[in-house]
Amino acid sequence: MRLSDKVAIVIGGAGNIGPTIAAVFAREGANVVVADVKQEPGEAVVAAITAADGIATFVRTDVTSLAETERLVAATVATYGRLDVLVCGAYWQEIGNALELSEEGWNRSIDVSLKGIWLRARAGIPAMLQSGGGSIVTIASVQAIMPYPRRVAYAAAKGGVSTLTRELALDWGPRGIRVNAISPGVIVPSERWEKARLEQAEEWRLRTQCYPIDRIGRPEDVAYAALYLASDEAAFVNGVNLMVDGGVSIQSAEALVAPALRRGWRPGQLREVGDSTEVIGGSA
């Protein structure tokens, strides 16, 4: 197993993606600590893991508090003896542009999504050093480079996560701690996948068309990327931002808004435009 005998904290472990990351890590042999401010959903994640013969515990944690984050790490080391992997997945998103968003909304988004990464690193790195090194996996977002309208705080926070990840990787790589980011595209939790596809068919179709691989992401897509970055297979990977977005971020604007550009129009193809004919994509 790829994480045999490793100890991993999954922060945001009761969210949209965290439960799947925790479950995959446990199946791969890790002792998993699920951390979240939501107690009942977090305990349910642990119950599902232990029912599948995995090893997991839940620690309620407010990731905007250094004291609580330090308590989480201390509880992990007290229970399992070490810390090898830290997944930083908690976030907060308030919708609004620069004039709509309240100062409270801005601060909450930055505190959870960006400042929280620093707090987790500050609390977790000393324990990792005592264990001889480890892996930190942060969760950024495709919105760091392709922001949605009216997501001013979230886009800023996730852009900061990407840069903070590289800084942490630079500072701590020499001490044996690798730090990498994952930037997901749209991820729909498994239990909502079929329901959303059937009940929101037109929105689902339009969103799917934006993705060159013709589907929207699942939590498993992010979980297996996190598994790779957490494992010894990624021993020479440090400071990367792994785009787990189905290729949505590699496109030109034209291909994004007009999927036909990548679905069959060929250089030199003709089309009718009013009373005339034009060549699409001929020689320059």
SULUR-V869063 format. One record per residue. N is the residue number from 1. SS is DSSP state (h for helix, s for strand, l for the rest). PHI is phi in radians with two decimals (* if undefined). Layout:
# SULUR-V869063
[[N:SS:PHI] [N:SS:PHI]]
This chain:
# SULUR-V869063
[[1:l:*] [2:l:-1.35] [3:l:-2.14] [4:l:-0.97] [5:l:1.21] [6:l:-1.50] [7:s:-1.97] [8:s:-2.24] [9:s:-1.76] [10:s:-1.98] [11:s:-1.51] [12:l:1.44] [13:l:-1.25] [14:l:-1.93] [15:l:-1.52] [16:l:-1.35] [17:l:-1.87] [18:h:-0.94] [19:h:-1.04] [20:h:-1.26] [21:h:-1.04] [22:h:-1.06] [23:h:-1.15] [24:h:-1.15] [25:h:-1.04] [26:h:-1.13] [27:h:-1.11] [28:l:-1.62] [29:l:1.75] [30:l:-1.37] [31:s:-1.47] [32:s:-1.93] [33:s:-1.89] [34:s:-1.58] [35:s:-2.10] [36:s:-2.90] [37:l:-1.37] [38:l:-1.60] [39:h:-1.27] [40:h:-1.08] [41:h:-1.08] [42:h:-1.14] [43:h:-1.15] [44:h:-1.17] [45:h:-1.09] [46:h:-1.10] [47:h:-1.06] [48:h:-1.16] [49:h:-1.18] [50:h:-1.18] [51:h:-1.13] [52:l:-1.68] [53:l:1.22] [54:l:-1.57] [55:s:-1.99] [56:s:-2.75] [57:s:-2.40] [58:s:-2.02] [59:s:-2.28] [60:s:-1.18] [61:l:-2.53] [62:l:-1.60] [63:l:-1.31] [64:l:-1.56] [65:l:-1.95] [66:h:-1.11] [67:h:-1.07] [68:h:-1.22] [69:h:-1.18] [70:h:-1.13] [71:h:-1.13] [72:h:-1.05] [73:h:-1.14] [74:h:-1.08] [75:h:-1.14] [76:h:-1.12] [77:h:-1.15] [78:h:-1.12] [79:h:-1.43] [80:h:-2.03] [81:l:1.56] [82:l:-2.94] [83:l:-2.44] [84:l:-1.99] [85:s:-2.36] [86:s:-2.28] [87:s:-1.80] [88:s:-1.85] [89:l:-2.00] [90:l:-1.25] [91:l:-2.65] [92:l:-2.45] [93:l:-2.28] [94:l:-1.97] [95:l:-1.52] [96:s:2.73] [97:l:-1.52] [98:l:-1.09] [99:l:-1.60] [100:l:-1.49] [101:l:-1.29] [102:l:-1.35] [103:h:-1.09] [104:h:-1.10] [105:h:-1.12] [106:h:-1.06] [107:h:-1.09] [108:h:-1.12] [109:h:-1.10] [110:h:-1.21] [111:h:-1.10] [112:h:-1.33] [113:h:-1.47] [114:h:-2.07] [115:h:-0.99] [116:h:-1.03] [117:h:-1.11] [118:h:-1.10] [119:h:-1.07] [120:h:-1.16] [121:h:-1.15] [122:h:-1.05] [123:h:-1.36] [124:h:-1.54] [125:h:-1.06] [126:h:-1.00] [127:h:-1.19] [128:h:-1.15] [129:h:-1.08] [130:h:-1.17] [131:l:-1.55] [132:l:1.62] [133:l:2.21] [134:s:2.98] [135:s:-2.38] [136:s:-1.90] [137:s:-2.06] [138:s:-1.71] [139:s:-1.93] [140:l:-1.60] [141:l:-2.97] [142:h:-1.05] [143:h:-1.19] [144:h:-1.14] [145:l:-2.04] [146:l:-2.32] [147:l:-1.18] [148:l:-1.39] [149:l:-1.06] [150:l:1.10] [151:s:-2.18] [152:h:-1.05] [153:h:-1.29] [154:h:-1.13] [155:h:-1.10] [156:h:-1.12] [157:h:-1.11] [158:h:-1.23] [159:h:-1.08] [160:h:-1.13] [161:h:-1.06] [162:h:-1.06] [163:h:-1.25] [164:h:-1.06] [165:h:-1.03] [166:h:-1.14] [167:h:-1.13] [168:h:-1.09] [169:h:-1.09] [170:h:-1.19] [171:h:-1.28] [172:h:-1.94] [173:h:-0.97] [174:h:-1.10] [175:h:-1.75] [176:l:1.58] [177:s:-1.95] [178:s:-1.53] [179:s:-2.31] [180:s:-2.38] [181:s:-2.02] [182:s:-2.09] [183:s:-1.99] [184:s:-1.35] [185:l:-1.51] [186:l:-1.16] [187:s:-2.14] [188:l:-1.88] [189:l:-0.95] [190:h:-0.97] [191:h:-1.23] [192:h:-1.79] [193:h:-1.03] [194:h:-1.19] [195:h:-1.08] [196:h:-1.14] [197:h:-1.10] [198:h:-1.51] [199:h:-1.51] [200:l:-2.13] [201:h:-1.03] [202:h:-1.23] [203:h:-1.07] [204:h:-1.06] [205:h:-1.10] [206:h:-1.15] [207:h:-1.14] [208:h:-1.04] [209:h:-1.10] [210:l:-1.29] [211:l:-1.80] [212:l:-1.02] [213:l:-1.69] [214:l:1.12] [215:l:-2.80] [216:l:-1.58] [217:s:-1.27] [218:l:-2.01] [219:h:-0.98] [220:h:-1.05] [221:h:-1.08] [222:h:-1.32] [223:h:-1.08] [224:h:-1.29] [225:h:-1.16] [226:h:-1.11] [227:h:-1.05] [228:h:-1.06] [229:h:-1.16] [230:h:-1.36] [231:l:-1.48] [232:h:-1.22] [233:h:-1.11] [234:h:-1.76] [235:l:-1.06] [236:l:-1.92] [237:l:-1.91] [238:l:-2.62] [239:l:1.45] [240:l:-1.59] [241:s:-2.04] [242:s:-1.47] [243:s:-1.41] [244:s:-1.94] [245:l:-2.41] [246:l:1.12] [247:l:1.55] [248:h:-1.09] [249:h:-1.48] [250:h:-1.60] [251:l:-1.55] [252:l:-1.28] [253:h:-1.05] [254:h:-1.12] [255:h:-1.18] [256:h:-1.23] [257:h:-1.56] [258:l:-2.28] [259:h:-0.97] [260:h:-1.04] [261:h:-1.05] [262:h:-1.91] [263:l:-2.07] [264:l:2.55] [265:l:-1.22] [266:l:-1.96] [267:l:-0.94] [268:l:1.54] [269:s:-1.18] [270:s:-1.77] [271:s:-2.50] [272:s:-1.44] [273:s:-2.26] [274:l:1.07] [275:l:-1.64] [276:s:-2.14] [277:s:-2.15] [278:s:-2.11] [279:s:-1.65] [280:s:-1.72] [281:l:1.22] [282:l:-1.31] [283:l:-1.15] [284:l:-1.28]]
